[in-house]
Amino acid sequence: MFKLTDQIIDPCTDEAGQLMNAMRNIPTWTKAKRAIYDKLVALLESQEHIYFVGHVDKYHLSIVGSSCFYNVPLNRRGHLSVYRGKLIRLVCVSTGQYDRGYLATEAIPMNINLK
C-alpha cells in the first residue's frame, strides 16, 4: 500500500500527459473524450506496462485519466513487485463500483520534481 505522502505529482509534460490534460478539459464522456482515451491507452500499452485492478485507498487515483508517480519500495509484493526499486507512472484507466483499473509503466526520471 502506498501512502498519499508517497505520491509524486505528474507534471504531464510528455505525450501521455498531454492526452490526460486533454481528457480533463472535456467534462463528460463524449466521442471526442473517448477518442483521446483510446489514444492514451494505446500509447501506454505500446510501452512496457502492467495492467491490474486495485482500490482507490491503496493507490489514491480514482478518476480515469489521472496519474502520478511512485517510487516502488524494494520489499514490494504483488502486482508492482516487478518494479521494485524503480520509479513508476501509475495511470487510472477504468473504474468500477469498488475497484479501479490501473496501468503502471516504468518512468524515466527526467524533469520530475522528486521533492
PyMOL CGO cylinders between C-alpha atoms (Angstrom):
from pymol import cmd
from pymol.cgo import CYLINDER

trace = [
    CYLINDER, 0.00, 0.00, 0.00, 1.23, 3.48, -0.83, 0.3, 1, 1, 1, 1, 1, 1,
    CYLINDER, 1.23, 3.48, -0.83, 0.70, 6.46, 1.43, 0.3, 1, 1, 1, 1, 1, 1,
    CYLINDER, 0.70, 6.46, 1.43, -0.71, 9.65, -0.03, 0.3, 1, 1, 1, 1, 1, 1,
    CYLINDER, -0.71, 9.65, -0.03, 2.53, 11.36, 1.01, 0.3, 1, 1, 1, 1, 1, 1,
    CYLINDER, 2.53, 11.36, 1.01, 4.48, 8.93, -1.25, 0.3, 1, 1, 1, 1, 1, 1,
    CYLINDER, 4.48, 8.93, -1.25, 2.69, 10.29, -4.30, 0.3, 1, 1, 1, 1, 1, 1,
    CYLINDER, 2.69, 10.29, -4.30, 4.76, 12.40, -6.70, 0.3, 1, 1, 1, 1, 1, 1,
    CYLINDER, 4.76, 12.40, -6.70, 2.77, 14.85, -8.81, 0.3, 1, 1, 1, 1, 1, 1,
    CYLINDER, 2.77, 14.85, -8.81, 2.80, 14.09, -12.53, 0.3, 1, 1, 1, 1, 1, 1,
    CYLINDER, 2.80, 14.09, -12.53, 3.71, 17.27, -14.46, 0.3, 1, 1, 1, 1, 1, 1,
    CYLINDER, 3.71, 17.27, -14.46, 2.02, 15.82, -17.60, 0.3, 1, 1, 1, 1, 1, 1,
    CYLINDER, 2.02, 15.82, -17.60, 4.60, 17.30, -19.98, 0.3, 1, 1, 1, 1, 1, 1,
    CYLINDER, 4.60, 17.30, -19.98, 5.07, 14.27, -22.24, 0.3, 1, 1, 1, 1, 1, 1,
    CYLINDER, 5.07, 14.27, -22.24, 2.72, 12.92, -24.91, 0.3, 1, 1, 1, 1, 1, 1,
    CYLINDER, 2.72, 12.92, -24.91, 0.71, 10.78, -22.48, 0.3, 1, 1, 1, 1, 1, 1,
    CYLINDER, 0.71, 10.78, -22.48, 0.44, 13.71, -20.09, 0.3, 1, 1, 1, 1, 1, 1,
    CYLINDER, 0.44, 13.71, -20.09, -0.89, 15.98, -22.81, 0.3, 1, 1, 1, 1, 1, 1,
    CYLINDER, -0.89, 15.98, -22.81, -3.54, 13.39, -23.66, 0.3, 1, 1, 1, 1, 1, 1,
    CYLINDER, -3.54, 13.39, -23.66, -4.54, 13.21, -19.97, 0.3, 1, 1, 1, 1, 1, 1,
    CYLINDER, -4.54, 13.21, -19.97, -4.79, 17.01, -19.84, 0.3, 1, 1, 1, 1, 1, 1,
    CYLINDER, -4.79, 17.01, -19.84, -6.98, 16.98, -22.95, 0.3, 1, 1, 1, 1, 1, 1,
    CYLINDER, -6.98, 16.98, -22.95, -9.25, 14.41, -21.29, 0.3, 1, 1, 1, 1, 1, 1,
    CYLINDER, -9.25, 14.41, -21.29, -9.59, 16.56, -18.17, 0.3, 1, 1, 1, 1, 1, 1,
    CYLINDER, -9.59, 16.56, -18.17, -10.66, 19.53, -20.30, 0.3, 1, 1, 1, 1, 1, 1,
    CYLINDER, -10.66, 19.53, -20.30, -13.75, 17.63, -21.50, 0.3, 1, 1, 1, 1, 1, 1,
    CYLINDER, -13.75, 17.63, -21.50, -16.13, 17.28, -18.52, 0.3, 1, 1, 1, 1, 1, 1,
    CYLINDER, -16.13, 17.28, -18.52, -18.38, 14.50, -19.91, 0.3, 1, 1, 1, 1, 1, 1,
    CYLINDER, -18.38, 14.50, -19.91, -17.74, 11.28, -21.82, 0.3, 1, 1, 1, 1, 1, 1,
    CYLINDER, -17.74, 11.28, -21.82, -18.22, 12.40, -25.40, 0.3, 1, 1, 1, 1, 1, 1,
    CYLINDER, -18.22, 12.40, -25.40, -16.93, 10.81, -28.60, 0.3, 1, 1, 1, 1, 1, 1,
    CYLINDER, -16.93, 10.81, -28.60, -14.00, 13.23, -28.53, 0.3, 1, 1, 1, 1, 1, 1,
    CYLINDER, -14.00, 13.23, -28.53, -13.05, 12.27, -24.96, 0.3, 1, 1, 1, 1, 1, 1,
    CYLINDER, -13.05, 12.27, -24.96, -13.40, 8.57, -25.81, 0.3, 1, 1, 1, 1, 1, 1,
    CYLINDER, -13.40, 8.57, -25.81, -11.09, 9.02, -28.83, 0.3, 1, 1, 1, 1, 1, 1,
    CYLINDER, -11.09, 9.02, -28.83, -8.47, 10.72, -26.62, 0.3, 1, 1, 1, 1, 1, 1,
    CYLINDER, -8.47, 10.72, -26.62, -8.84, 7.92, -24.04, 0.3, 1, 1, 1, 1, 1, 1,
    CYLINDER, -8.84, 7.92, -24.04, -8.30, 5.28, -26.75, 0.3, 1, 1, 1, 1, 1, 1,
    CYLINDER, -8.30, 5.28, -26.75, -5.12, 7.08, -27.91, 0.3, 1, 1, 1, 1, 1, 1,
    CYLINDER, -5.12, 7.08, -27.91, -3.87, 7.30, -24.32, 0.3, 1, 1, 1, 1, 1, 1,
    CYLINDER, -3.87, 7.30, -24.32, -4.40, 3.60, -23.62, 0.3, 1, 1, 1, 1, 1, 1,
    CYLINDER, -4.40, 3.60, -23.62, -2.81, 2.62, -26.95, 0.3, 1, 1, 1, 1, 1, 1,
    CYLINDER, -2.81, 2.62, -26.95, 0.20, 4.82, -26.18, 0.3, 1, 1, 1, 1, 1, 1,
    CYLINDER, 0.20, 4.82, -26.18, 0.62, 3.39, -22.68, 0.3, 1, 1, 1, 1, 1, 1,
    CYLINDER, 0.62, 3.39, -22.68, 0.19, -0.17, -23.92, 0.3, 1, 1, 1, 1, 1, 1,
    CYLINDER, 0.19, -0.17, -23.92, 2.87, 0.38, -26.58, 0.3, 1, 1, 1, 1, 1, 1,
    CYLINDER, 2.87, 0.38, -26.58, 5.33, 0.83, -23.70, 0.3, 1, 1, 1, 1, 1, 1,
    CYLINDER, 5.33, 0.83, -23.70, 6.28, -1.99, -21.37, 0.3, 1, 1, 1, 1, 1, 1,
    CYLINDER, 6.28, -1.99, -21.37, 3.46, -1.97, -18.82, 0.3, 1, 1, 1, 1, 1, 1,
    CYLINDER, 3.46, -1.97, -18.82, 1.31, -3.99, -16.48, 0.3, 1, 1, 1, 1, 1, 1,
    CYLINDER, 1.31, -3.99, -16.48, -2.45, -3.71, -16.02, 0.3, 1, 1, 1, 1, 1, 1,
    CYLINDER, -2.45, -3.71, -16.02, -4.04, -4.54, -12.69, 0.3, 1, 1, 1, 1, 1, 1,
    CYLINDER, -4.04, -4.54, -12.69, -7.14, -3.86, -10.65, 0.3, 1, 1, 1, 1, 1, 1,
    CYLINDER, -7.14, -3.86, -10.65, -6.76, -2.10, -7.32, 0.3, 1, 1, 1, 1, 1, 1,
    CYLINDER, -6.76, -2.10, -7.32, -8.50, 0.01, -4.70, 0.3, 1, 1, 1, 1, 1, 1,
    CYLINDER, -8.50, 0.01, -4.70, -8.53, 3.78, -4.55, 0.3, 1, 1, 1, 1, 1, 1,
    CYLINDER, -8.53, 3.78, -4.55, -7.49, 3.75, -0.88, 0.3, 1, 1, 1, 1, 1, 1,
    CYLINDER, -7.49, 3.75, -0.88, -4.23, 1.97, -1.82, 0.3, 1, 1, 1, 1, 1, 1,
    CYLINDER, -4.23, 1.97, -1.82, -3.26, 3.92, -4.95, 0.3, 1, 1, 1, 1, 1, 1,
    CYLINDER, -3.26, 3.92, -4.95, -5.03, 7.28, -4.42, 0.3, 1, 1, 1, 1, 1, 1,
    CYLINDER, -5.03, 7.28, -4.42, -6.19, 7.64, -8.02, 0.3, 1, 1, 1, 1, 1, 1,
    CYLINDER, -6.19, 7.64, -8.02, -9.89, 7.41, -8.80, 0.3, 1, 1, 1, 1, 1, 1,
    CYLINDER, -9.89, 7.41, -8.80, -10.61, 9.40, -11.96, 0.3, 1, 1, 1, 1, 1, 1,
    CYLINDER, -10.61, 9.40, -11.96, -9.96, 7.88, -15.39, 0.3, 1, 1, 1, 1, 1, 1,
    CYLINDER, -9.96, 7.88, -15.39, -7.01, 9.72, -16.89, 0.3, 1, 1, 1, 1, 1, 1,
    CYLINDER, -7.01, 9.72, -16.89, -5.47, 10.76, -13.58, 0.3, 1, 1, 1, 1, 1, 1,
    CYLINDER, -5.47, 10.76, -13.58, -1.86, 9.82, -12.92, 0.3, 1, 1, 1, 1, 1, 1,
    CYLINDER, -1.86, 9.82, -12.92, 1.04, 10.17, -10.52, 0.3, 1, 1, 1, 1, 1, 1,
    CYLINDER, 1.04, 10.17, -10.52, 4.49, 8.77, -9.88, 0.3, 1, 1, 1, 1, 1, 1,
    CYLINDER, 4.49, 8.77, -9.88, 5.54, 6.40, -7.10, 0.3, 1, 1, 1, 1, 1, 1,
    CYLINDER, 5.54, 6.40, -7.10, 8.91, 5.06, -6.03, 0.3, 1, 1, 1, 1, 1, 1,
    CYLINDER, 8.91, 5.06, -6.03, 8.28, 1.35, -5.57, 0.3, 1, 1, 1, 1, 1, 1,
    CYLINDER, 8.28, 1.35, -5.57, 9.93, 0.04, -2.39, 0.3, 1, 1, 1, 1, 1, 1,
    CYLINDER, 9.93, 0.04, -2.39, 12.43, -2.83, -2.58, 0.3, 1, 1, 1, 1, 1, 1,
    CYLINDER, 12.43, -2.83, -2.58, 10.18, -5.05, -0.45, 0.3, 1, 1, 1, 1, 1, 1,
    CYLINDER, 10.18, -5.05, -0.45, 7.07, -4.52, -2.59, 0.3, 1, 1, 1, 1, 1, 1,
    CYLINDER, 7.07, -4.52, -2.59, 4.92, -7.60, -3.20, 0.3, 1, 1, 1, 1, 1, 1,
    CYLINDER, 4.92, -7.60, -3.20, 2.02, -8.16, -5.56, 0.3, 1, 1, 1, 1, 1, 1,
    CYLINDER, 2.02, -8.16, -5.56, 1.37, -6.56, -8.94, 0.3, 1, 1, 1, 1, 1, 1,
    CYLINDER, 1.37, -6.56, -8.94, 4.11, -3.94, -8.70, 0.3, 1, 1, 1, 1, 1, 1,
    CYLINDER, 4.11, -3.94, -8.70, 6.86, -6.27, -7.45, 0.3, 1, 1, 1, 1, 1, 1,
    CYLINDER, 6.86, -6.27, -7.45, 8.39, -6.29, -10.95, 0.3, 1, 1, 1, 1, 1, 1,
    CYLINDER, 8.39, -6.29, -10.95, 9.16, -2.58, -10.45, 0.3, 1, 1, 1, 1, 1, 1,
    CYLINDER, 9.16, -2.58, -10.45, 10.96, -2.91, -7.10, 0.3, 1, 1, 1, 1, 1, 1,
    CYLINDER, 10.96, -2.91, -7.10, 13.34, -0.02, -6.55, 0.3, 1, 1, 1, 1, 1, 1,
    CYLINDER, 13.34, -0.02, -6.55, 12.12, 1.87, -9.62, 0.3, 1, 1, 1, 1, 1, 1,
    CYLINDER, 12.12, 1.87, -9.62, 10.07, 4.98, -10.31, 0.3, 1, 1, 1, 1, 1, 1,
    CYLINDER, 10.07, 4.98, -10.31, 6.73, 4.21, -11.96, 0.3, 1, 1, 1, 1, 1, 1,
    CYLINDER, 6.73, 4.21, -11.96, 3.95, 6.22, -13.52, 0.3, 1, 1, 1, 1, 1, 1,
    CYLINDER, 3.95, 6.22, -13.52, 0.56, 4.96, -12.41, 0.3, 1, 1, 1, 1, 1, 1,
    CYLINDER, 0.56, 4.96, -12.41, -2.47, 5.85, -14.54, 0.3, 1, 1, 1, 1, 1, 1,
    CYLINDER, -2.47, 5.85, -14.54, -6.11, 5.15, -13.74, 0.3, 1, 1, 1, 1, 1, 1,
    CYLINDER, -6.11, 5.15, -13.74, -7.67, 3.70, -16.92, 0.3, 1, 1, 1, 1, 1, 1,
    CYLINDER, -7.67, 3.70, -16.92, -11.00, 2.27, -15.77, 0.3, 1, 1, 1, 1, 1, 1,
    CYLINDER, -11.00, 2.27, -15.77, -13.49, 2.48, -12.96, 0.3, 1, 1, 1, 1, 1, 1,
    CYLINDER, -13.49, 2.48, -12.96, -15.84, 0.05, -11.33, 0.3, 1, 1, 1, 1, 1, 1,
    CYLINDER, -15.84, 0.05, -11.33, -18.16, 0.14, -8.36, 0.3, 1, 1, 1, 1, 1, 1,
    CYLINDER, -18.16, 0.14, -8.36, -15.40, -0.64, -5.87, 0.3, 1, 1, 1, 1, 1, 1,
    CYLINDER, -15.40, -0.64, -5.87, -12.20, -1.08, -7.87, 0.3, 1, 1, 1, 1, 1, 1,
    CYLINDER, -12.20, -1.08, -7.87, -10.19, 0.82, -10.45, 0.3, 1, 1, 1, 1, 1, 1,
    CYLINDER, -10.19, 0.82, -10.45, -8.10, -0.43, -13.36, 0.3, 1, 1, 1, 1, 1, 1,
    CYLINDER, -8.10, -0.43, -13.36, -4.53, 0.84, -13.42, 0.3, 1, 1, 1, 1, 1, 1,
    CYLINDER, -4.53, 0.84, -13.42, -1.68, 0.80, -15.91, 0.3, 1, 1, 1, 1, 1, 1,
    CYLINDER, -1.68, 0.80, -15.91, 1.83, 1.04, -14.49, 0.3, 1, 1, 1, 1, 1, 1,
    CYLINDER, 1.83, 1.04, -14.49, 4.89, 1.84, -16.59, 0.3, 1, 1, 1, 1, 1, 1,
    CYLINDER, 4.89, 1.84, -16.59, 8.48, 2.46, -15.59, 0.3, 1, 1, 1, 1, 1, 1,
    CYLINDER, 8.48, 2.46, -15.59, 9.17, 6.19, -15.62, 0.3, 1, 1, 1, 1, 1, 1,
    CYLINDER, 9.17, 6.19, -15.62, 12.27, 7.96, -16.78, 0.3, 1, 1, 1, 1, 1, 1,
    CYLINDER, 12.27, 7.96, -16.78, 13.04, 10.47, -14.00, 0.3, 1, 1, 1, 1, 1, 1,
    CYLINDER, 13.04, 10.47, -14.00, 13.73, 13.38, -16.35, 0.3, 1, 1, 1, 1, 1, 1,
    CYLINDER, 13.73, 13.38, -16.35, 12.05, 16.67, -15.43, 0.3, 1, 1, 1, 1, 1, 1,
    CYLINDER, 12.05, 16.67, -15.43, 10.24, 15.17, -12.46, 0.3, 1, 1, 1, 1, 1, 1,
    CYLINDER, 10.24, 15.17, -12.46, 10.37, 17.03, -9.18, 0.3, 1, 1, 1, 1, 1, 1,
    CYLINDER, 10.37, 17.03, -9.18, 11.18, 14.26, -6.70, 0.3, 1, 1, 1, 1, 1, 1,
    CYLINDER, 11.18, 14.26, -6.70, 10.63, 16.56, -3.67, 0.3, 1, 1, 1, 1, 1, 1,
]
cmd.load_cgo(trace, "trace")
